[in-house]
Amino acid sequence: MKRGDKVTLVAGVSLVFLLVAGSVAWADVVELDFWFSAPSRQVAFMEEAVDEYNALNPHVQINLVETPPGYERIATALAAGMGPDLFWFNQNIPWFFGIETVYPINDFVNDPEIGVDPESVFPWAHTSVHYGGVVQALPVYGYPGTLIYNRAMFAEAGMTDDHAPGTWEEVTDIALKFTEWVEGRPERWGMTNVTVDWNLQEMLLSNRGDWVDDELTRYVDDPEKLIEGLQWWHDMIHVHEVMPVPRGVTWVGAPYLHAGHETFIREEAAMAGFVGEIEFGVHAAATMMAENPDLDLGAVLTPLGPSSDGVRKISTGYGGIHVMADTADPLESYLFAKWFFEEKSLDYVLTMPGAVPANVAGIEHPVYLEDPLVNRQVLEIGDGILRNFHVFPGRLDVRSEEPSMAESVVLGVATPEEAVEKFLQHAEAVFALYREELDEFKEAHVIEWEW
């Protein structure tokens, strides 16, 4: 190399160094896309939180991006490796997109320096975000199975929150008290359902049953408890005539039998259940009150069935922040999720009437203690046996047949015994088909989240 070339090279390197040095602040910024969709009130809250975090951490830029519409588009993006760094979603992540789309944050939450204090998280939240050995999210709120009731109607009948039902028998008695039929037409229902599948799930759990045994070899560990629940449900509709046929069930010849949210929103039903207060990503109680601001609502955990022996089994679900497998920086993504959980989650949940905070500080927060939609859930949720929604992989193909089983009973097409027998034959075939996958899953699956 000639001397002149060397000088030119050194000068060139120096220029590059100066250019790089001048842009190092820009180059060091970690940009993270955060997919988020929610009602406008929650979007506004999240926008302010993201702006605050970005200001506090100049080396990180969280970009709030609206989640693509439709699960198919989300699944396609994730499968193509084009997903976000952070994703606001719920317990359905493994069902819809596969657990491999999530970055496991086990090591982060357990790290002595950057981990999350396990005492700051409600036990139900530990359970609900732990799936197949993977800590898949930092939870923000939860939605155990509940019964919602109209407090104004209760008050008119001389009833207080203390009269909210704790058993199926009490549900029936109260429903009979409020139901009104005039000239063969219902003017007011004592009880209405919001969904078919969640009601079915809650009936089995609240009657001390389980959807799968501990060895993942059988679906529905005690069919008699499921039959008992289906019979009670049938009788509420056809014998006592205190509730309409649930949404999702075809009903012919009686268009005036309204079902679901609408009946409750119009204050044409005293109670609604059993359902978690989050439905399809939109908060059920919040939606109800947005459509009818005059609603005065209370809620209790799903009342107990006659075979429960007073033991409560509680289904757990959550909404929260997931670090995704496609992330450019797992650590920085996790640190944002941790910050939001510790600094913002309680205030965020306050924008969602009826949601149960995952942050245990909520048990001391006056709003949660005084809110009749939340207080009994917050105080009582720790007294039961927790059941993760994902007791086995995506509940396989079995879950698709659950509503059909319920519909055949509430429509009077089959007896509970007939419907359950047919359903369990289907479940047995599915279990045989997926035996290898179930065995593999069992080796990795841990229900409790140990920090």
C-alpha positions in Angstrom: 0.0 0.0 0.0 1.3 3.5 -0.9 1.7 6.1 1.8 -0.9 8.3 0.2 -3.3 5.4 0.1 -2.7 4.8 3.8 -3.4 8.4 4.7 -6.5 8.3 2.6 -7.6 5.1 4.3 -7.0 6.6 7.8 -8.9 9.7 6.9 -11.7 7.6 5.6 -11.8 5.5 8.7 -11.7 8.7 10.8 -14.7 10.1 8.9 -16.6 6.9 9.3 -15.8 6.9 13.0 -17.1 10.5 13.3 -20.2 9.7 11.4 -20.9 6.6 13.5 -20.1 8.5 16.7 -22.5 11.2 15.7 -25.2 8.7 15.1 -24.6 6.4 18.0 -27.5 7.7 20.0 -29.8 6.9 17.0 -28.2 3.5 16.5 -28.5 2.5 20.1 -32.3 3.1 20.2 -34.2 -0.2 20.4 -37.5 0.0 18.5 -40.2 -2.4 19.7 -43.6 -2.8 18.1 -46.5 -3.4 20.5 -49.7 -4.8 19.0 -52.6 -3.4 21.0 -56.3 -3.2 20.4 -59.0 -2.2 22.9 -61.9 0.2 23.5 -61.0 3.8 23.1 -60.6 4.5 26.8 -58.0 1.8 27.2 -56.3 2.9 24.0 -55.9 6.4 25.3 -54.5 5.1 28.6 -52.0 2.9 26.8 -50.9 5.7 24.5 -50.0 7.8 27.5 -48.3 5.0 29.2 -46.1 4.2 26.2 -45.2 7.9 25.8 -44.2 8.0 29.5 -42.1 4.9 29.2 -40.3 6.2 26.1 -39.5 9.4 27.8 -38.1 7.6 30.8 -36.1 5.2 28.7 -34.5 7.2 25.7 -32.7 4.1 24.5 -36.1 2.4 23.8 -38.9 3.3 21.5 -42.1 1.4 22.0 -44.3 1.8 18.9 -48.0 1.2 19.6 -49.5 -0.5 16.6 -53.1 -1.5 16.1 -53.4 -5.3 16.1 -54.3 -6.7 12.7 -58.1 -7.5 12.4 -58.9 -11.1 12.5 -57.2 -14.1 14.1 -56.3 -15.4 10.7 -54.2 -12.3 9.9 -52.5 -12.5 13.3 -51.7 -16.2 12.9 -50.3 -15.6 9.4 -48.0 -12.8 10.5 -46.7 -14.9 13.4 -46.2 -17.9 11.3 -44.2 -15.8 8.8 -42.0 -14.4 11.5 -43.5 -10.9 11.0 -45.1 -10.6 14.4 -44.6 -7.9 17.0 -42.1 -7.6 19.8 -45.0 -7.2 22.3 -48.6 -8.4 22.0 -51.6 -7.5 24.2 -53.7 -10.7 24.3 -55.2 -13.2 26.7 -55.1 -16.9 27.7 -56.1 -18.0 24.1 -52.5 -17.5 22.8 -51.8 -21.2 22.7 -55.2 -22.1 21.2 -55.1 -19.6 18.4 -51.5 -19.2 17.6 -49.4 -21.8 19.4 -47.2 -21.5 22.4 -44.1 -21.4 20.2 -45.1 -17.9 19.1 -44.4 -16.6 22.6 -41.0 -15.9 24.1 -40.7 -17.7 27.4 -40.0 -15.2 30.1 -39.3 -17.7 32.9 -35.7 -16.7 33.4 -36.6 -13.0 33.5 -39.3 -13.2 36.1 -37.1 -15.4 38.3 -34.0 -13.2 37.9 -33.0 -11.7 41.3 -32.3 -8.3 39.8 -35.0 -7.8 37.2 -37.6 -10.3 38.2 -41.1 -9.6 39.5 -41.8 -10.1 43.1 -44.1 -13.2 43.3 -45.9 -11.7 46.3 -47.1 -8.9 44.1 -49.1 -11.2 41.8 -52.3 -12.9 42.7 -52.0 -16.7 42.7 -54.7 -17.0 40.1 -52.6 -14.9 37.8 -49.6 -17.1 38.4 -51.7 -20.1 37.3 -53.4 -18.5 34.3 -50.2 -17.2 32.5 -48.3 -20.5 33.0 -48.8 -22.9 30.2 -46.9 -26.1 29.4 -43.8 -25.0 31.3 -43.8 -21.5 29.7 -44.5 -18.3 31.5 -46.2 -16.7 28.6 -47.1 -13.2 29.8 -47.2 -10.7 32.6 -50.9 -10.5 33.5 -52.7 -7.2 34.0 -56.3 -8.3 34.8 -58.3 -11.4 35.2 -61.8 -12.7 34.7 -62.8 -15.7 36.7 -66.3 -17.2 36.1 -68.9 -14.9 37.7 -72.6 -14.3 38.0 -73.6 -10.6 37.4 -76.7 -9.2 39.0 -78.7 -6.0 38.7 -78.4 -4.2 42.1 -81.2 -1.8 41.4 -83.6 -4.7 40.9 -82.3 -6.4 44.0 -82.9 -3.2 46.0 -86.4 -2.8 44.7 -87.1 -6.3 46.0 -85.6 -5.5 49.4 -82.4 -7.4 48.7 -78.8 -6.3 49.2 -75.4 -7.6 47.9 -75.5 -10.0 50.8 -78.4 -11.7 49.0 -76.4 -12.5 45.9 -76.7 -16.2 45.3 -73.9 -18.6 46.4 -75.5 -21.9 45.1 -77.5 -23.1 42.1 -80.5 -23.6 44.4 -80.3 -19.9 45.4 -80.0 -18.9 41.8 -83.2 -20.7 41.0 -85.0 -19.2 44.0 -84.0 -15.7 43.1 -84.7 -16.2 39.4 -88.2 -17.4 40.3 -88.7 -14.3 42.4 -87.9 -11.9 39.5 -89.4 -13.7 36.5 -92.6 -12.3 35.1 -94.8 -13.8 32.4 -97.8 -11.9 31.1 -100.3 -13.6 28.9 -97.8 -16.3 27.9 -95.0 -13.9 27.1 -91.9 -13.1 29.3 -91.8 -9.5 30.6 -88.8 -10.1 32.7 -86.3 -13.0 33.2 -84.8 -14.0 36.5 -81.6 -15.2 34.8 -80.0 -15.0 31.3 -76.9 -16.5 29.8 -74.3 -14.7 27.8 -72.5 -17.6 26.2 -73.0 -21.4 25.9 -69.5 -22.7 26.2 -68.4 -20.7 29.2 -71.6 -21.4 31.0 -71.0 -25.1 30.4 -67.4 -24.8 31.6 -68.4 -23.0 34.8 -71.2 -25.5 35.6 -68.8 -28.4 35.7 -66.2 -26.6 37.7 -68.6 -25.1 40.2 -70.1 -28.6 40.7 -66.5 -29.8 41.7 -65.9 -31.5 38.4 -62.9 -31.2 36.0 -62.6 -31.2 32.3 -59.6 -33.5 32.2 -58.0 -35.8 34.7 -54.5 -35.3 36.1 -53.0 -37.9 33.8 -54.5 -36.3 30.7 -56.1 -39.6 29.8 -59.8 -38.8 30.1 -62.1 -35.9 29.5 -64.6 -35.1 32.3 -63.5 -36.9 35.4 -67.0 -37.3 36.8 -69.7 -37.3 34.1 -72.5 -37.4 36.7 -71.5 -33.9 37.8 -71.8 -32.7 34.2 -75.1 -34.4 33.8 -76.4 -32.8 37.0 -75.4 -29.3 35.6 -77.0 -29.8 32.3 -80.2 -31.0 34.0 -80.3 -27.9 36.1 -79.7 -25.7 33.1 -82.4 -27.4 31.2 -84.8 -27.1 34.1 -84.1 -23.4 34.4 -85.3 -22.9 30.8 -88.1 -25.4 30.4 -89.4 -26.4 33.8 -89.0 -23.2 35.9 -89.1 -20.9 32.8 -86.9 -18.3 34.4 -84.4 -17.8 31.6 -84.4 -17.7 27.8 -82.5 -20.1 25.6 -78.9 -18.9 25.6 -77.2 -17.1 22.8 -75.7 -19.5 20.3 -78.6 -21.9 20.5 -81.0 -22.0 17.5 -84.5 -21.2 18.7 -87.5 -21.6 16.4 -91.0 -20.2 16.9 -90.3 -17.7 19.7 -88.4 -14.6 18.4 -89.4 -12.7 21.5 -87.1 -14.9 23.7 -84.2 -12.5 23.7 -80.9 -13.9 25.0 -77.5 -12.7 26.1 -76.3 -9.2 26.8 -79.2 -7.4 25.3 -81.7 -8.7 27.7 -79.6 -7.8 30.7 -78.7 -4.4 29.2 -82.3 -3.5 28.8 -82.9 -4.5 32.5 -85.1 -7.4 31.4 -83.2 -9.9 33.5 -82.1 -9.7 37.1 -79.0 -11.9 36.7 -76.6 -13.0 34.0 -74.1 -15.8 34.1 -72.1 -17.8 34.2 -69.3 -16.1 32.3 -66.0 -14.3 32.8 -66.6 -10.6 32.4 -64.4 -10.4 29.4 -66.0 -11.6 26.2 -64.1 -11.7 22.8 -61.6 -9.1 24.1 -64.3 -6.6 25.1 -65.1 -6.2 28.7 -68.7 -7.4 29.2 -69.6 -5.3 32.2 -68.0 -2.2 30.6 -69.9 -2.8 27.4 -73.1 -3.2 29.2 -72.7 0.0 31.1 -71.6 1.9 28.0 -74.9 1.0 26.4 -76.9 1.6 29.5 -75.1 4.0 31.9 -77.9 3.6 34.5 -77.0 0.0 35.1 -76.0 -0.7 38.7 -74.2 -4.0 38.7 -72.8 -6.4 41.2 -71.0 -9.7 40.8 -70.1 -12.9 42.6 -68.0 -15.9 41.7 -69.9 -18.6 40.0 -72.4 -20.1 42.5 -71.7 -23.7 43.7 -73.5 -26.8 42.5 -75.0 -29.4 44.7 -72.1 -31.8 44.4 -69.4 -29.2 45.2 -69.5 -30.0 49.0 -68.7 -26.3 49.4 -65.4 -26.6 47.5 -65.0 -23.9 44.8 -63.1 -24.6 41.6 -62.3 -21.4 39.8 -61.4 -21.1 36.1 -58.7 -18.5 35.5 -58.1 -16.3 32.5 -56.2 -13.1 32.0 -55.4 -10.2 29.8 -51.8 -9.0 29.6 -48.6 -8.3 27.8 -46.7 -11.1 25.9 -43.1 -11.0 24.8 -43.2 -12.6 21.4 -40.8 -15.0 19.8 -40.2 -12.5 16.9 -39.0 -9.8 19.2 -35.8 -8.0 18.3 -34.9 -7.6 22.0 -36.5 -10.0 24.5 -35.0 -8.3 27.6 -36.1 -4.8 26.7 -39.6 -6.1 25.7 -39.9 -7.8 29.1 -38.7 -4.7 31.0 -41.5 -2.7 29.4 -44.1 -5.4 30.4 -42.7 -5.5 33.9 -42.8 -1.7 34.2 -46.4 -1.6 33.1 -47.4 -4.3 35.5 -45.7 -2.6 38.5 -46.5 1.0 37.7 -49.6 1.1 35.5 -51.7 -2.1 35.8 -53.9 -1.0 38.7 -54.8 2.3 37.0 -55.4 0.5 33.7 -57.8 -2.0 35.3 -59.7 0.9 36.8 -60.7 1.8 33.2 -62.4 -1.7 32.9 -65.4 -2.0 35.2 -65.5 -5.5 36.8 -62.0 -6.6 35.9 -60.0 -8.2 38.7 -56.5 -6.8 39.0 -53.6 -9.2 38.7 -51.5 -6.9 40.9 -52.1 -8.0 44.5 -52.0 -4.3 45.6 -55.5 -4.2 44.3 -56.7 -6.0 47.5 -55.9 -2.8 49.4 -57.1 -0.4 46.8 -60.3 1.4 48.0 -61.9 1.3 44.6 -61.6 -2.5 44.3 -62.7 -3.0 47.8 -65.8 -0.8 47.3 -66.7 -1.8 43.8 -69.6 -4.4 44.0 -68.5 -5.8 40.6 -65.0 -6.7 41.9 -64.7 -6.7 45.7 -66.1 -10.2 46.4 -64.1 -11.6 43.5 -60.9 -10.0 44.8 -61.5 -11.2 48.4 -62.7 -14.7 47.6 -60.8 -15.9 44.5 -58.0 -17.2 46.7 -60.3 -19.5 48.6 -60.8 -22.0 45.7 -59.0 -24.6 43.7 -57.6 -22.9 40.6 -58.0 -24.3 37.2 -56.1 -23.0 34.2 -58.1 -22.7 31.0 -55.3 -24.6 29.3 -55.3 -27.9 31.2 -54.2 -29.6 28.0 -53.1 -28.4 24.6 -55.8 -26.2 23.2 -58.4 -28.7 24.5 -57.8 -30.3 21.1 -60.8 -30.9 18.9 -63.0 -31.8 21.9 -63.9 -28.2 22.7 -65.7 -27.7 19.4 -68.3 -30.2 20.4 -69.0 -28.8 23.9 -71.6 -26.3 22.7 -73.4 -28.9 20.6 -73.7 -31.1 23.7 -75.2 -28.2 25.7 -77.5 -27.1 22.8 -78.9 -30.6 22.4 -80.0 -30.5 26.0 -81.4 -27.0 26.3 -83.3 -27.5 23.0 -84.8 -30.7 24.4 -83.3 -32.8 21.6 -81.5 -35.1 24.0 -81.5 -35.9 27.7 -78.4 -34.9 29.7 -77.4 -38.5 29.9 -77.7 -39.0 26.2 -75.8 -35.8 25.3 -72.9 -36.5 27.7 -72.6 -40.1 26.5 -72.3 -39.0 22.9 -69.9 -36.3 23.8 -67.6 -38.6 25.8 -67.5 -41.0 22.9 -66.2 -38.2 20.7 -63.7 -37.1 23.4 -62.4 -40.6 23.8 -61.7 -40.8 20.0 -59.9 -37.5 20.1 -57.8 -38.5 23.0 -56.7 -41.7 21.2 -55.8 -39.6 18.1 -53.6 -37.2 20.1 -52.2 -39.7 22.6 -48.6 -39.0 21.7 -49.0 -35.2 21.8 -50.8 -35.5 25.2 -48.0 -37.6 26.6 -45.4 -35.1 25.4 -47.4 -32.2 26.8 -47.8 -33.9 30.2 -44.0 -34.1 30.6 -43.7 -30.4 30.2 -47.0 -29.1 31.7 -46.8 -27.4 35.1 -50.0 -25.7 36.3 -48.5 -23.6 39.1 -46.1 -20.7 38.3 -43.2 -21.0 40.7 -41.2 -17.8 41.1 
